[in-house]
Amino acid sequence: MLEIEDLSVDYGGVHALRGVSVQIPERSVVAIVGANGAGKSTFLRTVAGLVTPSAGQIRMEGLCIERLPTHERLERGIVLCPEGRRLFPSLTVLENLRMGAFRVSDRRHFRERLDFAFSLFPRVAERQKQIASSLSGGEQQMVAIARSLMSRPRILMLDEPTLGLAPKLVVEVGRLVQTINKEGITVVLVEQNAKLALRVSDEAFVLETGSVVLAGKSSALLESDEVQNAYLGGTVAV
């Protein structure tokens, strides 16, 4: 579905990504594992169109999209849920969700998307009239993911969705990733909690200083001594 070939990104002479080549199969969950500064968020932002690559190609169903503006990638179904939730704090939960569907003018279509989001996030439905800044961190993260789903993604990219959450909520987010995927949505997951990421994904790749150093089935990487020693110490299991 999504093919990335020899992708490179430079920030003022610093190589954030170096010749990254990976494939994201349709209806899969793909995890990106790596230390802080490895290039994981840069990868997502480049696929979303927020960062321009210095080299390489991004193909969706055979069509090169690396030069398309962000809104055209959104129309093709590529949606990024950014690190840090990035809600509109003074707006209500429902108003935040409306921002995720700002291009939808048909009321029926909007209602269908809202019902879908509420079916996955009952707590978001319960708090739809509350101001976003009044919610707990876990609730805000649920709203952020629900807002992303309002864009009806084909590929949902989640950047650190468990950051700052309590262990119980970390497990819940992991289950939600699998539930979203069962709805036919491809999920690309960047997650510091490597054990969680590998347990809920089908395939994964490891980034180090902007380069892919390991790739394969998540179950195999979970058992890899190299991954165990580098990334799996002290993480939360699901």
C-alpha positions in Angstrom: 0.0 0.0 0.0 2.7 2.4 1.0 6.3 2.1 -0.3 9.1 4.2 1.0 12.3 4.0 -1.1 15.7 5.5 -0.2 14.1 8.3 1.8 16.5 11.0 3.2 15.8 14.1 5.2 18.4 16.8 6.1 18.0 19.5 8.7 20.7 22.1 8.1 23.3 19.6 7.2 22.2 17.1 9.9 20.9 13.8 8.4 17.6 13.0 10.2 16.8 10.1 7.8 19.4 8.3 5.7 18.2 6.1 2.8 15.2 4.6 4.6 13.4 1.9 2.5 10.4 0.2 4.0 7.0 -1.1 3.0 3.7 -0.6 4.9 1.3 -3.4 3.8 -2.4 -2.6 3.6 -4.5 -3.3 6.7 -1.4 -4.0 8.8 0.0 -2.5 12.0 3.7 -1.5 11.5 5.7 -0.3 14.5 8.7 2.0 14.3 11.1 1.4 17.2 14.2 3.4 18.2 15.8 5.7 20.7 15.0 9.5 21.0 16.4 11.3 18.1 16.5 8.2 15.9 14.3 9.8 13.2 10.9 8.2 14.0 8.8 11.3 14.2 10.7 12.8 11.2 9.7 9.7 9.2 6.0 10.2 10.1 6.1 13.9 9.4 7.7 13.3 6.0 5.1 10.8 5.0 2.4 13.2 6.1 3.9 16.0 4.0 5.0 18.2 6.9 8.7 17.7 6.0 10.2 17.7 2.5 12.6 14.9 1.8 16.0 15.7 0.3 16.0 12.4 -1.6 13.9 9.3 -2.1 10.3 8.4 -3.0 7.0 7.8 -1.2 4.5 5.8 -3.2 0.9 5.0 -2.3 -0.6 2.3 -4.4 2.1 3.0 -7.0 1.6 6.8 -7.2 4.5 9.0 -6.1 3.3 11.4 -3.4 6.5 12.8 -1.9 5.9 16.2 -3.6 2.2 16.4 -2.9 1.0 19.0 -0.3 -0.2 17.8 3.0 -3.9 18.3 2.3 -3.8 16.2 -0.9 -2.2 13.3 1.2 -5.0 13.8 3.7 -7.5 13.4 0.9 -5.8 10.1 0.0 -6.3 8.9 3.5 -2.9 9.6 5.2 -3.5 11.0 8.6 -1.0 11.9 11.4 -2.0 11.9 15.1 0.9 14.0 16.4 2.9 13.6 19.6 1.6 15.6 22.5 -2.1 15.4 21.5 -2.2 19.0 20.1 -5.8 19.5 21.0 -7.5 23.0 20.9 -7.6 23.5 24.6 -10.3 26.1 24.8 -12.7 24.2 22.5 -15.0 21.4 23.6 -14.4 17.8 22.8 -17.0 17.8 20.1 -15.5 21.0 18.6 -12.1 19.3 18.5 -13.7 16.3 16.7 -15.3 18.7 14.2 -11.8 20.0 13.4 -10.9 16.5 12.3 -13.7 16.5 9.8 -13.4 20.2 8.7 -13.6 19.2 5.0 -16.9 17.3 5.5 -19.9 19.4 4.6 -22.5 16.6 4.5 -24.2 16.3 7.9 -25.0 12.6 7.4 -21.4 11.8 6.6 -20.2 13.8 9.6 -22.6 11.9 11.9 -21.4 8.6 10.5 -17.9 9.4 11.4 -18.8 10.8 14.8 -20.8 7.6 15.6 -17.8 5.5 14.6 -15.4 7.5 16.8 -17.9 7.3 19.7 -18.3 3.6 19.3 -14.5 3.2 19.8 -14.3 5.8 22.5 -17.3 5.8 24.8 -15.6 8.1 27.3 -15.1 10.7 24.6 -18.8 10.5 23.8 -19.6 11.0 27.5 -17.3 14.1 27.6 -18.2 15.7 24.3 -19.5 18.9 25.9 -16.5 19.4 28.1 -13.6 21.8 27.4 -10.7 19.8 26.1 -8.2 21.3 28.6 -10.3 20.0 31.5 -9.8 16.3 30.6 -7.2 14.0 32.0 -4.1 13.1 30.0 -5.5 9.8 29.0 -8.9 11.3 28.0 -7.1 13.9 25.9 -5.2 11.2 24.1 -8.4 9.4 23.3 -9.8 12.6 21.9 -6.7 13.2 19.8 -7.0 9.7 18.2 -10.8 10.1 17.8 -10.2 13.4 16.0 -7.8 11.7 13.6 -10.4 9.1 12.8 -12.8 11.8 11.9 -10.7 12.3 8.8 -11.5 8.7 7.8 -7.9 7.6 7.4 -6.7 4.7 5.3 -3.4 5.0 7.0 -3.3 6.3 10.6 0.1 7.3 11.9 0.3 7.5 15.7 3.2 9.4 17.2 3.9 8.4 20.8 0.3 7.8 21.8 1.2 6.4 25.3 3.6 9.2 26.2 3.0 10.3 29.8 0.1 7.8 30.4 -0.3 5.5 33.4 0.5 1.8 32.8 -3.2 0.9 32.8 -3.9 3.4 30.0 -0.9 2.3 28.1 -2.4 -1.2 27.9 -5.7 0.4 26.8 -4.1 2.3 24.0 -2.4 -0.9 22.8 -5.8 -2.6 22.6 -7.3 0.4 20.8 -4.6 0.2 18.1 -5.6 -3.4 17.4 -9.3 -2.5 17.4 -8.8 0.3 14.9 -6.8 -2.0 12.7 -9.6 -4.6 12.7 -11.8 -1.9 11.2 -9.6 -2.1 8.1 -7.3 0.9 8.9 -3.6 0.5 8.4 -1.7 1.8 11.5 1.9 3.0 11.7 2.9 3.3 15.3 5.8 5.2 16.7 6.2 4.3 20.3 8.9 4.5 23.0 7.4 1.5 24.7 9.0 -0.9 22.4 7.5 -4.0 24.0 4.0 -2.6 23.6 4.7 -1.6 20.0 6.0 -5.0 19.0 3.2 -6.9 20.8 0.4 -5.0 19.0 2.0 -4.8 15.5 2.5 -7.3 12.6 5.8 -5.9 11.3 8.3 -3.5 12.6 11.6 -1.7 11.8 14.2 -0.2 14.0 15.7 3.2 13.3 19.1 4.3 14.6 20.5 7.7 13.7 18.1 7.9 10.8 18.8 4.5 9.3 16.9 1.2 9.3 19.1 -1.3 11.2 16.6 -4.1 11.7 13.3 -5.0 10.1 10.9 -7.9 10.0 8.0 -9.6 11.7 7.3 -8.0 15.1 7.2 -11.4 16.8 10.7 -12.2 15.6 12.1 -8.8 16.6 10.4 -9.3 20.1 12.6 -12.4 20.5 15.8 -10.8 19.1 18.6 -10.5 21.6 19.7 -7.2 19.9 16.3 -5.7 20.4 15.9 -7.2 23.8 19.1 -5.7 25.0 18.7 -2.3 23.4 15.0 -1.5 23.7 13.0 -3.9 25.9 14.3 -3.2 29.4 11.6 -2.1 31.8 8.8 -1.5 29.4 5.1 -2.3 30.1 3.8 -5.6 28.7 0.3 -6.1 27.3 
